Amino acid sequence: MKTYTTIQGDMWDSIAYREMGGVEYTSRLMQANRQHLDFYLFPAGIQLTIPNAAAEENSSLPPWKEAMG
């Protein structure tokens, strides 16, 4: 895992896209940084843990649809 320090205006999906390769990793990024879930738009200087994107399951369905099958 690596870390990322936010810049003013960062959002979860833009960080996932830029640091992990796609917005589909947004939920994984959020789960790895639960202490910061109150943020929608980040201020500068928040240090986030960037999980390994390769560990993401190979599903094209969003998590709320996977449970429904």
N, C-alpha and C positions, 0 to 999 in steps of 0.2 A: 504494500500500500504506500501511497505517497500523500503529500498534503498540498493544499492550495489555499492561498490567502486571498480573500475576496477583495474586489474593488467596488467602489460605490455603484449601486445599480445592478449588480449581479443578481441573477435569479437561478433557482434550482435547475431548471431545464437547460438554461444556457451554459451553466457550469458542467452539467452532465454531457452536453453536446461537445463542448470544447475540450474537456479533460478526459472523457471516457469514450468519446466517439459517436454518441447518439443520445437523443432525448429519451429513448427507451430505457436508459439506465437511471433516470431521475429517481424512481422509487428506491433503488438500491443505494444511491447517493444519500437520500434522505434518511434511510434506515441506519446508515453508518454514522450519521450526524444528528441523532435524535435531539440532542441538547439545543439545537439551533432551529427546531421546527417552527418556532414563533416568527421567523423571518420569511417574508415573501420577497421583498427587495432587500438585499443585503447592504449594510454599510461597509465601508472599507475596513480591512484589518481582521476579519473573522477567519480563523484558521479551520479549514475543513479537512477531514480525512477522505481521500479519494480511493474507494475500493477498486480492486482489480475487475475490470469489465469482463474479462474472460470467464469469470466465475458465474456470470449471469446465465440463467437457464435460457435455452434456445426456444423461447416461445414468442410467437408474434401476437398473442392475445394480451390485452392489459390484465393486471391482476384480478380486477373485479369480474372479468369474464371467464378467467381460468377456473374459478370455483364453480361456475355454472355448467362447465363442460360443454 
